[in-house]
């Protein structure tokens, strides 16, 4: 929330959601400024899996913790949430009758290469072997 450009882009995501009949709330993200190691230890999450050749460790940990907090919030509320990257652009309503409970990846990244799914419906994630992107994270609920 302390990066004006990021908040501006997140507001664009919110606005495109409103245009498609969604109520969207901005959610405070974890950032590299937070004590990420302590946050993860408190939650019982190890940090060893976040180090890899192409990632910046603290940015990866912050993005994960932002999403994790929303997953945890969802469980505490016993309510489904949809998490958008702050720079998502919503171009159509998201169906509210998806017969699946778990993690779903909508769309495709606008950069790099991606794999098209072999069929429609429930499939393994096909965009990358991990959830791509950066935070702040946004939470939605349908009207």
C-alpha positions as CSV (number, residue, x, y, z in Angstrom):
1,X,0.0,0.0,0.0
2,X,3.0,2.3,0.2
3,X,3.9,2.1,-3.5
4,X,1.7,4.7,-5.3
5,X,2.2,3.1,-8.8
6,X,1.2,-0.3,-7.5
7,X,-1.9,1.1,-5.8
8,X,-2.8,2.9,-9.0
9,X,-2.5,-0.3,-11.0
10,X,-4.4,-2.2,-8.3
11,X,-7.2,0.4,-8.6
12,X,-7.4,-0.3,-12.3
13,X,-7.9,-4.0,-11.5
14,X,-10.7,-3.1,-9.1
15,X,-12.3,-0.8,-11.7
16,X,-12.2,-3.5,-14.4
17,X,-13.8,-5.9,-11.9
18,X,-16.6,-3.4,-11.1
19,X,-17.2,-3.1,-14.8
20,X,-17.8,-6.9,-14.8
21,X,-20.1,-6.9,-11.8
22,X,-17.7,-7.8,-9.0
23,X,-17.1,-6.2,-5.7
24,X,-13.3,-6.1,-5.1
25,X,-11.3,-5.0,-2.1
26,X,-7.7,-4.1,-2.0
27,X,-5.8,-6.3,0.5
28,X,-2.6,-5.2,2.2
29,X,0.4,-7.2,0.9
30,X,3.4,-8.5,2.7
31,X,6.5,-6.7,1.3
32,X,10.2,-7.3,1.5
33,X,10.1,-4.5,4.2
34,X,8.3,-7.0,6.5
35,X,10.2,-9.5,8.7
36,X,9.2,-12.3,6.3
37,X,11.3,-15.0,7.9
38,X,9.6,-14.3,11.2
39,X,6.2,-14.2,9.6
40,X,6.8,-17.6,7.9
41,X,8.3,-19.2,11.1
42,X,5.2,-18.0,13.0
43,X,3.0,-19.8,10.4
44,X,5.2,-22.9,10.4
45,X,6.4,-22.3,6.9
46,X,10.0,-23.0,5.9
47,X,11.7,-20.6,3.6
48,X,14.1,-23.0,1.9
49,X,11.9,-23.6,-1.2
50,X,11.8,-20.0,-2.2
51,X,15.5,-19.8,-3.3
52,X,15.9,-20.6,-6.9
53,X,17.9,-19.3,-9.9
54,X,15.4,-16.8,-11.3
55,X,13.7,-15.4,-8.2
56,X,14.5,-12.6,-5.8
57,X,14.2,-14.3,-2.5
58,X,12.4,-11.6,-0.4
59,X,10.0,-10.7,-3.3
60,X,9.0,-14.3,-3.7
61,X,8.5,-14.7,0.1
62,X,6.4,-11.5,0.2
63,X,4.2,-12.6,-2.7
64,X,3.7,-16.0,-1.2
65,X,2.8,-14.5,2.3
66,X,0.4,-12.1,0.7
67,X,-1.5,-15.0,-1.0
68,X,-1.1,-17.2,2.1
69,X,-2.8,-14.5,4.3
70,X,-5.7,-14.5,1.9
71,X,-6.0,-18.3,1.8
72,X,-5.9,-18.3,5.6
73,X,-8.5,-15.5,5.7
74,X,-10.7,-17.5,3.4
75,X,-10.5,-20.5,5.7
76,X,-11.3,-18.4,8.8
77,X,-14.3,-16.9,7.1
78,X,-15.3,-20.2,5.5
79,X,-15.8,-18.3,2.3
80,X,-14.2,-18.6,-1.1
81,X,-12.0,-15.8,-2.3
82,X,-10.5,-15.0,-5.6
83,X,-7.0,-13.5,-5.6
84,X,-5.9,-11.3,-8.4
85,X,-2.4,-10.0,-9.0
86,X,-2.5,-6.2,-8.6
87,X,-1.9,-5.7,-12.3
88,X,-4.7,-8.1,-13.4
89,X,-7.1,-6.7,-16.0
90,X,-10.5,-8.3,-15.8
91,X,-12.1,-8.5,-19.3
92,X,-15.2,-10.5,-18.6
93,X,-17.3,-11.7,-15.7
94,X,-16.0,-14.7,-13.8
95,X,-18.5,-17.5,-13.6
96,X,-19.9,-18.0,-10.1
97,X,-20.9,-21.6,-10.9
98,X,-17.5,-23.2,-11.1
99,X,-17.9,-26.8,-9.8
100,X,-14.4,-27.0,-8.2
101,X,-13.0,-26.3,-4.8
102,X,-9.3,-25.6,-4.7
103,X,-6.8,-23.4,-6.5
104,X,-7.7,-22.3,-10.0
105,X,-5.6,-20.3,-12.4
106,X,-7.7,-18.0,-14.7
107,X,-6.3,-16.5,-17.9
108,X,-2.7,-16.5,-19.1
109,X,0.3,-14.3,-18.5
110,X,0.8,-11.5,-21.0
111,X,4.5,-12.2,-21.2
112,X,6.8,-15.1,-21.9
113,X,5.6,-18.6,-22.9
114,X,2.8,-20.5,-21.4
115,X,1.3,-24.0,-22.0
116,X,-2.2,-24.3,-23.2
117,X,-4.3,-26.8,-21.3
118,X,-5.0,-30.1,-23.1
119,X,-8.7,-29.8,-22.3
120,X,-11.3,-27.5,-20.7
121,X,-12.3,-28.0,-17.1
122,X,-10.3,-29.0,-14.1
123,X,-6.6,-29.5,-15.0
124,X,-3.3,-29.1,-13.4
125,X,-2.1,-25.5,-13.5
126,X,-0.6,-24.9,-16.9
127,X,0.8,-21.4,-16.8
128,X,4.0,-22.3,-15.0
129,X,5.1,-24.8,-12.3
130,X,4.4,-22.2,-9.7
131,X,1.9,-19.3,-9.3
132,X,3.4,-16.4,-11.4
133,X,3.3,-12.8,-10.4
134,X,3.9,-10.3,-7.6
135,X,1.7,-8.6,-5.0
136,X,-0.2,-6.6,-3.6
137,X,-3.0,-9.0,-3.6
138,X,-6.7,-8.2,-4.1
139,X,-9.7,-10.1,-2.6
140,X,-13.0,-10.3,-4.3
141,X,-16.5,-11.6,-3.6
142,X,-19.4,-11.8,-6.1
143,X,-22.3,-9.3,-5.7
